[in-house]
Amino acid sequence: PAFGLFIFTIARDPLRIIILIAGAFFWLVSLLLSSLIWFIAVKASNPQDERLQKGLLIFGVMFSVLLQEAFRFLYYKLLRKAIEGLVALSEDGCSPISIQQMAYVAGVGFGLMSGAFSMINLLADALGPGTVGIHGDSQLYFLTSAFMTMVLIFLHTFWGILFFHGCEHQRWWEVAAVIIMHLTVSGLSFCNPLYVGSLVPSYLLMAAAAAWAYLLSGGSAQNLRRFLLCKC
Amino acid sequence: MTELSAHLPQFQHGQLTENFPDTHLSNTNDNSERRRHDNSERRRNDNAESETNGQPQNNVQQVVEHDEEEDEELTLKYGAKHVIMLFVPVTLCMVVVVATIKSVSFYTRKDGQLIYTPFTEETETVGQRALNSILNAAIMISVIIVMTILLVVLYKYRCYKVIHGWLIISSLLLLFFFSFIYLGEVFKTYNVAMDYITVALMIWNFGVVGMICIHWKGPLRLQQAYLIMISALMALVFIKYLPEWTAWLILAVISVYDLVAVLCPKGPLRMLVETAQERNETLFPALIYSSTMIWLVNMAEEDPEAQRKSKSSTYDKQAPANRTQNEDAEADDGGFSQEWQQQRDNRIGPIESTPESRAAVQALPSNSQTSEDPEERGVKLGLGDFIFYSVLVGKASATASGDWNTTLACFVAILIGLCLTLLLLAIFKKALPALPISITFGLVFYFATDNLVQPFMDQLAFHQFYI
């Protein structure tokens, strides 16, 4: 579905593609830095201690979430500057792309990159021979991974919109809500393989974020009804 | 096939030597020339544009200044479109290379090394290996430099025939021999039985159409497709025959060399551009990838160098005129001229015109461009750039422990580098090397992702945590 989003909404406009790739790049850099920190922590600690390693991993995840949000903020700053430049350049004085569209595209960029990184090795391995969960792990590994990745991609998109909106209107509580939601979702993934605990709340959170983002973007229940009933 | 493989290195050595000089030289020539041309053309175009935007001729003075500003605006405004026009072929080339590497095992087997890299990397100690790879890289780079200088000298003394012949031979080699090997390996991988007659027919058709498309006339899309295929083939050859550390070192050194060659006043590429500008000629078209095309029809008729030009209907990218090893030979003549032609055509809008209009246009001073359509302005990228980008991504996918993560990271890094380079191009408006920024990003991301991110992601996937 995320890829479908990409094709239908982004692939037309070259500017959006650039913003998307740049968003993916920012996410990648944040991942790089967070894995650097984690790597240093691991090297500096005892590799035999399982619990410590797991604890370090959790710490790494949290740190990475914070870094991701920080980079989202940096990207927002960059896009603000870019919009000013574009407005100055354009002929009729208004930017060819609005900040909301940019927020959406940036969110999709982050999401796609994070989803790709989460899934792609799994997909490659899934092509090969093997049995899922042969060592007593859950048999639903692939399915749940796929769903989790999808929910994360969508969440990134919505967070992007919310985050940018919060920064635009100086409503810092929105920004804080996004960060807390991100931390929550990552934290929920810690109780894998107890999938009920992680997937269900994540989807609920996603629905909430979707509704919030939709309302922020100017939609309303009326719009939705008209769209669904195919009125013009 | 083993026999063939054994012969291949020697063959390739021989051919590659020929090609190398061509590519390097052409690239430099092309790039510098192109850029200059493009820049000057662009300025003229903008002027022309503003003139044609409904303003009468007597407002030329006002318009000129206005044009200067508009020029910049338009450049940046349509920059996004040009970036995408370059993204697509680069992406396609990389996708082809990665797909081949992943599926056809031939290109990841060690079957010997090129004659340019005589030192092996299968040594006992790390120090020995490092030394060998440094020596290998040094030899390769010096070969490239020699070739570039040779091309510049040939160009200066107007030995166009030699360059022309060089380009033809290298493109012949690429189109026929390398694609034959490639096809054979693909068939082997998928266990498809094929008789020699069918293969001969297919290769013959492919090669002949390719020669015509690249060096003469042909539909734009087809030309672009052929250039992409040729770059991919060349990149695959590099990936196969360059040992690991040598490959990374060569990538790093080549981006430095590109920077130096294009920007230093005494650099060969710059000299090439200057010479071409003095003679008011275009650089070799065969070595350049142009994103727009319209001129083909026009060029062949009017330009005495039309043949060369038509050969290199490449993507014109102002910034880097990377060497396309094989393309160089052929593209040298065609590439630049084509680019220039294209630019000219772009400026004057899509002219499907008759020879008369062309003659008229050519007779006019460059400023009298009429219906310039900024949208049509193309951007050119040297084929060597394609090749080295693909080599980087291909090596990443072939030898990385992080596998797809690393490949993806390098891909994004290269695209961002390309964006930045184009941005710089729009700001500085002169020929820029396309390699350094992208290759630097790519290398940094490759090593970082492979060593840092991979263990992290592995652990996360193992526990099914999500960040």
Chai-1 contact restraints between the chains, C-beta under 6 A:
chainA,res_idxA,chainB,res_idxB,connection_type,confidence,min_distance_angstrom,max_distance_angstrom,comment,restraint_id
A,P14,B,A80,contact,1.0,0.0,6.0,A-B,restraint_1
A,P14,B,K81,contact,1.0,0.0,6.0,A-B,restraint_2
A,P14,B,I84,contact,1.0,0.0,6.0,A-B,restraint_3
A,L15,B,A80,contact,1.0,0.0,6.0,A-B,restraint_4
A,I17,B,I84,contact,1.0,0.0,6.0,A-B,restraint_5
A,I18,B,A80,contact,1.0,0.0,6.0,A-B,restraint_6
A,I18,B,V83,contact,1.0,0.0,6.0,A-B,restraint_7
A,I21,B,L415,contact,1.0,0.0,6.0,A-B,restraint_8
A,A24,B,V412,contact,1.0,0.0,6.0,A-B,restraint_9
A,F25,B,V412,contact,1.0,0.0,6.0,A-B,restraint_10
A,F25,B,I416,contact,1.0,0.0,6.0,A-B,restraint_11
A,L28,B,A409,contact,1.0,0.0,6.0,A-B,restraint_12
A,L28,B,V412,contact,1.0,0.0,6.0,A-B,restraint_13
A,L32,B,A448,contact,1.0,0.0,6.0,A-B,restraint_14
A,S35,B,L452,contact,1.0,0.0,6.0,A-B,restraint_15
A,S35,B,V453,contact,1.0,0.0,6.0,A-B,restraint_16
A,S35,B,F456,contact,1.0,0.0,6.0,A-B,restraint_17
A,L36,B,L452,contact,1.0,0.0,6.0,A-B,restraint_18
A,W38,B,F456,contact,1.0,0.0,6.0,A-B,restraint_19
A,F39,B,L452,contact,1.0,0.0,6.0,A-B,restraint_20
A,L57,B,Q459,contact,1.0,0.0,6.0,A-B,restraint_21
A,V61,B,F465,contact,1.0,0.0,6.0,A-B,restraint_22
A,V61,B,I467,contact,1.0,0.0,6.0,A-B,restraint_23
A,S64,B,I467,contact,1.0,0.0,6.0,A-B,restraint_24
A,V65,B,I467,contact,1.0,0.0,6.0,A-B,restraint_25
A,L89,B,E73,contact,1.0,0.0,6.0,A-B,restraint_26
A,L89,B,L76,contact,1.0,0.0,6.0,A-B,restraint_27
A,L89,B,K77,contact,1.0,0.0,6.0,A-B,restraint_28
A,A116,B,L408,contact,1.0,0.0,6.0,A-B,restraint_29
A,F117,B,N405,contact,1.0,0.0,6.0,A-B,restraint_30
A,I120,B,W404,contact,1.0,0.0,6.0,A-B,restraint_31
A,N121,B,W404,contact,1.0,0.0,6.0,A-B,restraint_32
A,A124,B,W404,contact,1.0,0.0,6.0,A-B,restraint_33
A,M148,B,Y466,contact,1.0,0.0,6.0,A-B,restraint_34
A,L152,B,Y466,contact,1.0,0.0,6.0,A-B,restraint_35
A,S186,B,Y466,contact,1.0,0.0,6.0,A-B,restraint_36
A,S186,B,I467,contact,1.0,0.0,6.0,A-B,restraint_37
A,S189,B,F465,contact,1.0,0.0,6.0,A-B,restraint_38
A,S189,B,Y466,contact,1.0,0.0,6.0,A-B,restraint_39
A,N192,B,Q464,contact,1.0,0.0,6.0,A-B,restraint_40
